[in-house]
Amino acid sequence: HRSPYGLAVDPNDGAVYVAATDRQRIHKYSSSGTFLMSFGIKGTGPDQFLYPSRVAVAPDGTVYVADSWDHRISAHDPGSGSELFSFGGFGSALGQITRPHGIAFDADGRLFVADSGNQRGSVFAADGTALFTFGSKGWLPGQFQGDLRGLTVNKLDGTVYVVDAQGNWVQRFTSSGAFVGRFGGDGFDLGQFSDGGREVAVALDGNVWVGDWPNFRVQKFSGSGTPL
């Protein structure tokens, strides 16, 4: 690997996908860690990536890759890795994305995207149809200051968590995009971030884990944001 940023697990068979970002490819492993295959080469056409930074697996096993530098999401066959279709494209209109980072599916099979360049969340159907956006640029609760990183969805209650690294916040939204609350803040104490969080994941018990890269640690929060 070189810069293995994104990681996702197939909910059906436990296969693990790793985005080897600086090698412009995706590696696939069995649930026990046996290497199975890789797909992707450097470029901007089908089956090519410029900066594949995140990966997510749909309920049916289709693999989705966020190419941050090519400003698109591509869907791939889990058996061969071949690209099935792609969507997005640079811009700010509905359906366009700029520097996508975190991606995750909700329980209904909708793909949530941390649309970093547009400082918003973007939501798509599994076939790439644009549904809606949420959040906006700004400093107020529910707005993003910039450098959106991780995104995850609690499939049990639909809560969406988005890491706003520039603002040192993790913002919470409903599955329809309504702002619920935020936690974090600037600092070095428990529950704070000195230069933003990075990846975020929800455990089966509803607790939220955030990679605190600048402070070389991982922080655990309750689902509502209480530091644990």
One Martini backbone bead per residue (centre of mass of N, CA, C, O) as a GRO file, in nm:
protein
  228
    1HIS     BB    1   0.101   0.034   0.014
    2ARG     BB    2  -0.018   0.382  -0.045
    3SER     BB    3  -0.202   0.551   0.131
    4PRO     BB    4  -0.434   0.399   0.327
    5TYR     BB    5  -0.735   0.540   0.366
    6GLY     BB    6  -0.958   0.356   0.273
    7LEU     BB    7  -1.236   0.158   0.429
    8ALA     BB    8  -1.422  -0.153   0.369
    9VAL     BB    9  -1.716  -0.363   0.430
   10ASP     BB   10  -1.882  -0.637   0.346
   11PRO     BB   11  -2.201  -0.731   0.463
   12ASN     BB   12  -2.202  -1.031   0.339
   13ASP     BB   13  -1.866  -1.150   0.355
   14GLY     BB   14  -1.628  -0.947   0.478
   15ALA     BB   15  -1.493  -0.798   0.276
   16VAL     BB   16  -1.193  -0.605   0.212
   17TYR     BB   17  -1.141  -0.256   0.137
   18VAL     BB   18  -0.857  -0.074  -0.004
   19ALA     BB   19  -0.728   0.249  -0.042
   20ALA     BB   20  -0.454   0.300  -0.258
   21THR     BB   21  -0.408   0.608  -0.330
   22ASP     BB   22  -0.097   0.636  -0.447
   23ARG     BB   23  -0.176   0.378  -0.656
   24GLN     BB   24  -0.460   0.386  -0.791
   25ARG     BB   25  -0.615   0.164  -0.595
   26ILE     BB   26  -0.788  -0.143  -0.516
   27HIS     BB   27  -0.808  -0.362  -0.243
   28LYS     BB   28  -0.874  -0.714  -0.186
   29TYR     BB   29  -1.008  -0.900   0.094
   30SER     BB   30  -1.059  -1.114   0.309
   31SER     BB   31  -1.173  -1.152   0.632
   32SER     BB   32  -0.867  -1.286   0.697
   33GLY     BB   33  -0.651  -1.130   0.479
   34THR     BB   34  -0.667  -1.232   0.196
   35PHE     BB   35  -0.556  -1.180  -0.105
   36LEU     BB   36  -0.743  -1.122  -0.417
   37MET     BB   37  -0.736  -0.810  -0.537
   38SER     BB   38  -0.703  -0.555  -0.795
   39PHE     BB   39  -0.803  -0.211  -0.894
   40GLY     BB   40  -0.668   0.009  -1.104
   41ILE     BB   41  -0.549   0.312  -1.257
   42LYS     BB   42  -0.400   0.576  -1.386
   43GLY     BB   43  -0.664   0.819  -1.438
   44THR     BB   44  -0.993   0.933  -1.611
   45GLY     BB   45  -1.120   0.674  -1.679
   46PRO     BB   46  -1.223   0.382  -1.692
   47ASP     BB   47  -1.070   0.218  -1.431
   48GLN     BB   48  -0.976   0.502  -1.311
   49PHE     BB   49  -0.740   0.700  -1.106
   50LEU     BB   50  -0.617   0.970  -0.903
   51TYR     BB   51  -0.777   0.973  -0.589
   52PRO     BB   52  -0.863   0.705  -0.402
   53SER     BB   53  -0.989   0.774  -0.077
   54ARG     BB   54  -1.269   0.611  -0.089
   55VAL     BB   55  -1.490   0.343   0.045
   56ALA     BB   56  -1.794   0.155  -0.046
   57VAL     BB   57  -2.067  -0.073   0.041
   58ALA     BB   58  -2.332  -0.205  -0.075
   59PRO     BB   59  -2.585  -0.421  -0.004
   60ASP     BB   60  -2.511  -0.581  -0.293
   61GLY     BB   61  -2.169  -0.528  -0.314
   62THR     BB   62  -2.113  -0.278  -0.439
   63VAL     BB   63  -1.841  -0.070  -0.534
   64TYR     BB   64  -1.743   0.248  -0.400
   65VAL     BB   65  -1.556   0.534  -0.535
   66ALA     BB   66  -1.366   0.811  -0.426
   67ASP     BB   67  -1.246   1.067  -0.646
   68SER     BB   68  -1.110   1.356  -0.551
   69TRP     BB   69  -0.962   1.462  -0.826
   70ASP     BB   70  -1.215   1.367  -1.028
   71HIS     BB   71  -1.501   1.422  -0.906
   72ARG     BB   72  -1.600   1.112  -0.837
   73ILE     BB   73  -1.816   0.824  -0.865
   74SER     BB   74  -1.760   0.470  -0.858
   75ALA     BB   75  -1.880   0.159  -0.983
   76HIS     BB   76  -1.822  -0.192  -0.879
   77ASP     BB   77  -1.745  -0.507  -0.928
   78PRO     BB   78  -1.674  -0.749  -0.684
   79GLY     BB   79  -1.536  -0.970  -0.872
   80SER     BB   80  -1.358  -0.776  -1.091
   81GLY     BB   81  -1.370  -0.437  -1.063
   82SER     BB   82  -1.542  -0.331  -1.271
   83GLU     BB   83  -1.680  -0.070  -1.420
   84LEU     BB   84  -2.019   0.040  -1.437
   85PHE     BB   85  -2.024   0.343  -1.316
   86SER     BB   86  -2.065   0.707  -1.304
   87PHE     BB   87  -2.054   1.011  -1.092
   88GLY     BB   88  -2.075   1.365  -1.106
   89GLY     BB   89  -1.858   1.619  -1.106
   90PHE     BB   90  -1.750   1.921  -1.147
   91GLY     BB   91  -1.924   2.122  -0.905
   92SER     BB   92  -2.247   2.279  -0.760
   93ALA     BB   93  -2.457   2.121  -0.859
   94LEU     BB   94  -2.681   1.898  -0.870
   95GLY     BB   95  -2.463   1.606  -0.881
   96GLN     BB   96  -2.219   1.761  -0.800
   97ILE     BB   97  -1.859   1.737  -0.720
   98THR     BB   98  -1.595   1.837  -0.475
   99ARG     BB   99  -1.382   1.662  -0.323
  100PRO     BB  100  -1.439   1.375  -0.229
  101HIS     BB  101  -1.472   1.170   0.055
  102GLY     BB  102  -1.674   1.066   0.247
  103ILE     BB  103  -1.854   0.745   0.243
  104ALA     BB  104  -2.207   0.627   0.281
  105PHE     BB  105  -2.452   0.404   0.378
  106ASP     BB  106  -2.771   0.345   0.429
  107ALA     BB  107  -3.043   0.140   0.491
  108ASP     BB  108  -3.166   0.239   0.190
  109GLY     BB  109  -2.911   0.278  -0.019
  110ARG     BB  110  -2.785   0.553   0.031
  111LEU     BB  111  -2.546   0.796  -0.071
  112PHE     BB  112  -2.308   0.955   0.128
  113VAL     BB  113  -2.133   1.276   0.081
  114ALA     BB  114  -1.831   1.447   0.124
  115ASP     BB  115  -1.844   1.775  -0.012
  116SER     BB  116  -1.582   1.961   0.028
  117GLY     BB  117  -1.573   2.192  -0.196
  118ASN     BB  118  -1.894   2.265  -0.115
  119GLN     BB  119  -1.968   2.242   0.182
  120ARG     BB  120  -2.125   1.948   0.184
  121GLY     BB  121  -2.386   1.728   0.145
  122SER     BB  122  -2.439   1.435  -0.062
  123VAL     BB  123  -2.716   1.261  -0.226
  124PHE     BB  124  -2.762   0.921  -0.348
  125ALA     BB  125  -2.844   0.690  -0.540
  126ALA     BB  126  -2.721   0.387  -0.645
  127ASP     BB  127  -2.742   0.501  -0.961
  128GLY     BB  128  -2.664   0.833  -0.919
  129THR     BB  129  -2.898   0.985  -0.827
  130ALA     BB  130  -2.985   1.291  -0.733
  131LEU     BB  131  -3.139   1.417  -0.433
  132PHE     BB  132  -2.954   1.584  -0.209
  133THR     BB  133  -2.861   1.845   0.013
  134PHE     BB  134  -2.641   1.946   0.294
  135GLY     BB  135  -2.557   2.217   0.404
  136SER     BB  136  -2.299   2.482   0.445
  137LYS     BB  137  -2.131   2.762   0.434
  138GLY     BB  138  -1.976   2.819   0.760
  139TRP     BB  139  -2.002   2.880   1.134
  140LEU     BB  140  -2.253   2.751   1.194
  141PRO     BB  141  -2.466   2.541   1.287
  142GLY     BB  142  -2.468   2.320   1.004
  143GLN     BB  143  -2.198   2.426   0.910
  144PHE     BB  144  -1.906   2.458   0.693
  145GLN     BB  145  -1.563   2.544   0.683
  146GLY     BB  146  -1.399   2.277   0.595
  147ASP     BB  147  -1.247   1.989   0.525
  148LEU     BB  148  -1.392   1.734   0.460
  149ARG     BB  149  -1.402   1.396   0.563
  150GLY     BB  150  -1.566   1.215   0.738
  151LEU     BB  151  -1.832   0.957   0.695
  152THR     BB  152  -2.135   0.845   0.864
  153VAL     BB  153  -2.389   0.584   0.934
  154ASN     BB  154  -2.657   0.508   1.132
  155LYS     BB  155  -2.859   0.237   1.053
  156LEU     BB  156  -3.068   0.251   1.298
  157ASP     BB  157  -3.128   0.596   1.306
  158GLY     BB  158  -2.981   0.781   1.061
  159THR     BB  159  -2.734   0.911   1.154
  160VAL     BB  160  -2.517   1.177   1.049
  161TYR     BB  161  -2.158   1.197   1.018
  162VAL     BB  162  -1.944   1.494   1.000
  163VAL     BB  163  -1.617   1.595   0.927
  164ASP     BB  164  -1.484   1.919   1.026
  165ALA     BB  165  -1.163   1.998   1.026
  166GLN     BB  166  -1.149   2.313   1.027
  167GLY     BB  167  -1.371   2.330   1.275
  168ASN     BB  168  -1.351   2.084   1.485
  169TRP     BB  169  -1.604   1.909   1.387
  170VAL     BB  170  -1.895   1.708   1.455
  171GLN     BB  171  -2.172   1.651   1.258
  172ARG     BB  172  -2.533   1.627   1.293
  173PHE     BB  173  -2.776   1.429   1.109
  174THR     BB  174  -3.027   1.346   0.939
  175SER     BB  175  -3.140   1.156   0.667
  176SER     BB  176  -3.267   1.448   0.554
  177GLY     BB  177  -3.053   1.693   0.663
  178ALA     BB  178  -3.098   1.766   0.953
  179PHE     BB  179  -2.996   1.939   1.210
  180VAL     BB  180  -2.880   1.840   1.548
  181GLY     BB  181  -2.552   1.858   1.597
  182ARG     BB  182  -2.239   1.911   1.786
  183PHE     BB  183  -1.886   1.812   1.820
  184GLY     BB  184  -1.591   1.933   1.996
  185GLY     BB  185  -1.337   2.140   1.912
  186ASP     BB  186  -1.086   2.349   2.010
  187GLY     BB  187  -0.812   2.135   2.114
  188PHE     BB  188  -0.659   1.886   2.362
  189ASP     BB  189  -0.882   1.767   2.490
  190LEU     BB  190  -1.128   1.585   2.564
  191GLY     BB  191  -1.320   1.614   2.261
  192GLN     BB  192  -1.090   1.748   2.100
  193PHE     BB  193  -0.937   1.948   1.823
  194SER     BB  194  -0.643   2.087   1.676
  195ASP     BB  195  -0.686   1.971   1.341
  196GLY     BB  196  -0.895   1.777   1.320
  197GLY     BB  197  -1.053   1.528   1.203
  198ARG     BB  198  -1.125   1.231   1.019
  199GLU     BB  199  -1.230   0.956   1.075
  200VAL     BB  200  -1.553   0.773   1.094
  201ALA     BB  201  -1.740   0.558   1.331
  202VAL     BB  202  -1.995   0.313   1.400
  203ALA     BB  203  -2.104   0.123   1.636
  204LEU     BB  204  -2.332  -0.109   1.748
  205ASP     BB  205  -2.377   0.082   2.018
  206GLY     BB  206  -2.347   0.398   1.889
  207ASN     BB  207  -2.070   0.467   1.900
  208VAL     BB  208  -1.810   0.714   1.831
  209TRP     BB  209  -1.530   0.713   1.605
  210VAL     BB  210  -1.228   0.924   1.597
  211GLY     BB  211  -0.974   1.040   1.404
  212ASP     BB  212  -0.688   1.205   1.571
  213TRP     BB  213  -0.427   1.288   1.401
  214PRO     BB  214  -0.270   1.533   1.538
  215ASN     BB  215  -0.288   1.355   1.832
  216PHE     BB  216  -0.243   1.046   1.802
  217ARG     BB  217  -0.561   0.948   1.810
  218VAL     BB  218  -0.858   0.808   1.955
  219GLN     BB  219  -1.205   0.891   1.972
  220LYS     BB  220  -1.479   0.852   2.206
  221PHE     BB  221  -1.836   0.860   2.157
  222SER     BB  222  -2.134   0.925   2.178
  223GLY     BB  223  -2.403   0.967   1.973
  224SER     BB  224  -2.428   1.279   2.099
  225GLY     BB  225  -2.104   1.361   2.191
  226THR     BB  226  -1.989   1.232   2.436
  227PRO     BB  227  -1.707   1.199   2.598
  228LEU     BB  228  -1.520   0.870   2.659
   0.00000   0.00000   0.00000
